């Protein structure tokens, strides 16, 4: 094979070091992509030195992280719903993973409305911190991104998900001992108390991002982020993601459980505010310095563009809702139905607090 490149490997301040190492390893005879992947992993700054506070991990603990996770809804030859994602395909095509004989995977899940609100807050912070000269930023339609993101449903024919569990964010926060005892058993690891707190090179509860809750502080569970996600937007998410709520033990907070037809859904889409307003505001800010054709009224053109963006966004939301309301059965590319990822079951005897609903 050719030279292996990795976009980001944790180093020690020398940003070119991982690539130099990859280049050197690429010249080895009979090496595999897996060999280079393992060598780069072991060269990470956080793994090179003895650290008495380090947690026990498998030989390779790989957490792919994408800037965002985009899903598209299509149809196969039998006109059944097929979800596709470029990020998922990139992960499937990641050649080093193909060298491992056995893979276990676990996926975290947070209450969809809370997760969406927190995500919009993160993106809005980036908008607020934007400075002239930087690339303009806009907020994507996080509502449609969420309802199409079905990564809790797994393709049982894909080797990445033949042995997998879903772990609720709220369980880890409220019942760390029960959660990590069960997760360690699933991963064939010895349970250790250090799994129940956050640390970085011995430092307890480091700050991940400025203003974020530290460690296992449960405050993030109960924060509603109402300024980033309106009540009607929450109804939209809860109704269209009702299968998630029912399967994984979340109660509805805004949706009253009443049946909804197409007319009611269209009316609901027309009342969405919160995230919707922030999306449009981000586009308005991005267009402040946009140059228009001679003779055009800049303010009028900006308003026309914003109106078009808002109308297209509402139309897309109605379209997706209509498709999902018809009772889709998602399948993989071979036509086999997708399954819910099994939920990590906790030992009731180890619960420190009641299960979150």
N, C-alpha and C positions, 0 to 999 in steps of 0.2 A: 504494500500500500504506500501512499504518499505521506507527506508530512501531516502529523496530527495537530490540530489547533483546538484550543479551548478558550472560550470567550472570557471566562473569569474563574480563577483559582485563588483561594485565600493565600496570600503570601505574607511577607514581612516588610512591605513598603516598596520592594523592588518589583514593579509591575511587569517588567520584561522577563523576570526570572522563570515563571511557569512556562513561557513560550520557549525560552532557551533550553529548559529541561526537556520539553516535548520534542524539540528539534533533535537533541542528542539521542533521546530514546528512539526516535523514528529511524535512526541509522543502524539500530541493532538488527542483527540477523534473526530471522524466525520469530520476531516479536509479533504480538497481536495488539489490537486496539485495547483489549482488556488489560494487557500488561502495562500499557502506558497510562491507562485510566487509574489503575491501582497505584502506580508509582507517583503520579501527581497527587493522588489522594493522601498518600503517606507523607508527601513533602509539604503538606499544608502546615502553616506556622502553628496552628492550634494542636497539631498531632505530633509534631517533631520531638517535643521535649516531655520528660516525665512530669506529670502534673498530678499531685496527690488528690486534687479535687475533681479530676476528670471523671466522667461517667463511662461505664462500660458500653461499648457499641459493637455492632457486628464488624467484620473485616471491612466491609464497605457499607456505609450508611449514606445513601444518595438521595438528596432532596432537590429535584429539578425545580427551578424557580423561573417563571416567565413573567414579563412585565404585565401581561394580562392573559386571560384564557378565553379565546373566542370560539364560539360554537355556531355552526350553520345548520339549518334544517333542510334536508333534501328528501328525495324519494328514490327508492330502488326500482328495479324493473317490475316488481309486483305492486308498485305504488304504496309501499309501506315506508314509514318514517325512518330515516337514517340520519343520525347526527354525525357531523364531521368537525374536526378541529385541527388547524395546522400545528398547534402546540402538541396535541396528542400524537399526531403523525410524526412530528419531529422526535418525540420521545421513543416511539416505536422503532424509528429508523436509527436511533443512536447506537452505533455499532458496538461500543464497549459492552453494552448490556447483553448483547447476543452471546458474549463469551461466558456468561455465568449460567451454570446448569440449573440453579434453583433461585427463584426470586420470590420474596414475600413483600407485599405492599400494604401500607395503611394510609388512609386518607382522613384528614381532619374535617369536621363539619361544624359550622357555627349556625345558630338560628339565622335563617336567610335574611330576615328584615334587619336584624342587628348587624350582620356581616355587610349587607349592602350599605347601610347608613355609615358604618365605619369606613368603608371603601370610598364613598363619596366625600367624606370628611378629609381623608388622606389626599384625594385629588384636588379638593378645593384649597387645601393648604398650599399645594404646589402652585395653584393659580394665584393665590394671595402673595406668594413669595416671588412671583415672576418679576424680572427686571428688564427694562428696555435693552434691546440688543440680543436677548435670548430668543430662542424659537418659540413662537406663540403656542400656548397650550389650550386644549379644549377638553371638556369632560365627555366621554362617550355615554351612550344611553345605557346606563347600568341596569335599568329595569329589564330591558330585553336581553341583555347579556346574562342576567341571573336566571331568568325563566328558561333560557335555552341551555344553560349549563347543567347538564345531567351527569356530572362526573361521579355521582353516587350510584349510578347504574353502570354495571360493568359487563364487558364482553367476556363471557366465560371461555370463549375460544382463544382469547388473547393470553399468552403466557405471563404477561405482566400482572394479570388479575385473577389467576387461578387459585391463589392463596392470599386473600386480602380481607381486611376488616376496616370498618369505618369507626372513627373515634370522635365522639362529640367534644367540642371545645369546652362546653360547660361542665362535662364530667371531669375533665382534667383539672379544671380550676377549682371545683367544689369538692371533689373526691379524688385527690391526687394519688393516695395510697392504693385505693381500689382500682383506679384506672391504670396506673403504671404496673401494678402487680399483674393485672390481666394482659396488658400489652407486652410486658416482658415475657410472660408465658407463651404468648402467641409468637413472639420473635425468637423463642428458644434462648432467652437470656436470663441470667440470674437477676432477680429484683434487687435493687439497691436504693437506699433512702435518697441518694443524690439525684435520683430521677424525679423527686418530688419538689425540687426547687430549681431556680434558674441560676446559672453561674457562667462566667467567662474567665478562663485562666485563673480560677480561684476567687474571683470577685462575685459576691452574692448579689442577685437581683440587679444586674446592670440595666441601664436605660437603653431600650432598643431604638426608639425614635423619640425626639423631644416631646414631652407631654403625654406619652403613652403610660399606661399603668404598668407597674413593674412586677415581674415575677408572677406569682400565683394570686395576686390581688384580684378578688372576684368582682371589683367595681365594673370592669368591662362587660360583665355578663348582664348587668342590670341597666347599663347606660342605653338610652333609647335613640340618641342621635336625631331627635325630632326635627332639628333645624336643617337636616340634610336629607330627610326622607319623610314626606307628608303622610298623613293618616290614610288618605285614599290610595296612595302609592303602596302602602303596606297591605291594604285590602287586595289590591291587584296581585301582589307577590304571594300573599297567603292563599288566595283562591287558586292561582295557577300552579302553585307548588304544594298544593294540599297533600299530594302523595308523600312528599318529604316529611311534612309535619306529622302525618299519621304513622308513617313507617318508623320514624326515629324518635317519637315521643315528645314532640313539641305541641303545645297548645296554641290555638289561634288567639291573637291579642286584639286584632281589629276586625277581621272577617267574622261575621255572625253565623256562618254556616248555612245561610239560606241559599236555595238554588239560584242560579244566575243564567239568564238566557242571553242571546246575542244583543238584544236591545239594551238590557241592563249593563252589559259589558261595555258597549259603545258609549253609554252615558257615563260610566265610571271613567273611561279613558279621557273623556272630555273634562273631568274634574281633577286630573292629576296635577298636583303642585308640590314643590319642595325640591327634590332632585331635578325635576323637570325644569324649574325656574333657574337652578344653578347651571344646568347644561346650556340653556339659552344665553344666560349671562356670560358664560365662558366664551361662547362664540361671538357675542357682542364685543367683549374685550379684545378678542383676537383680531377683530376687524377694524379696530380703532385706527390702525395705521395702514390699512389696505388702500391701495391706489386704484381708482376706478377710471373708466374711459372718459375722455374729454367730453364735456357736455352733460355728463350724468350728475345728478344730485347725490353726493356721497351718503348723506343721512337717509335719503329716500331708498337708495339701493341697499344700504345696510338693513333697513327695516324690512324690505322685500325679501332679502336673503334669510333673515331671522324668521319671518313668517313662513317661508318655504321649509326651512329646517324643522320648525315646530309642527307643521302639517304633515311632513314626511314621517316624523317621529311618531306622531299619533296614529298615522295610517299603519305603520309597521307594528305598533303595539296591538292595534285591533286585529291585524292579520294573524299575528302569532297567537293571540288569545283565541281567535276563531279556530285555528288549527288544533291547539291544545284542548279546547273544549269539546272537540269531536271525539275525544277518547282515544288518542293515539296509542299505538303499541310500538314502542321503539325496538328496532332490530339492528343487528350488526350488518356488515356488508355481505355476509353470506345468507342473510334472511333469518338468522337465529335470534330469538328474543333476548333483549338485555335483561339482566337480573339486578335486583337491589343488592348493593354491597352489604354483607352481613354486619350487623352492629356489634361492636365489642361489648360483651356481656360482663357486668361487674358482679363480684361476690357481695351479696347483701350484708354479710357479716363484717365486711371491711369498710362499709360506707360511713363517712364522718358526718355527712349531711344528707337530707332526702334528695332523691334524684330530681334534677331540674326538668320542669315541663314548660 
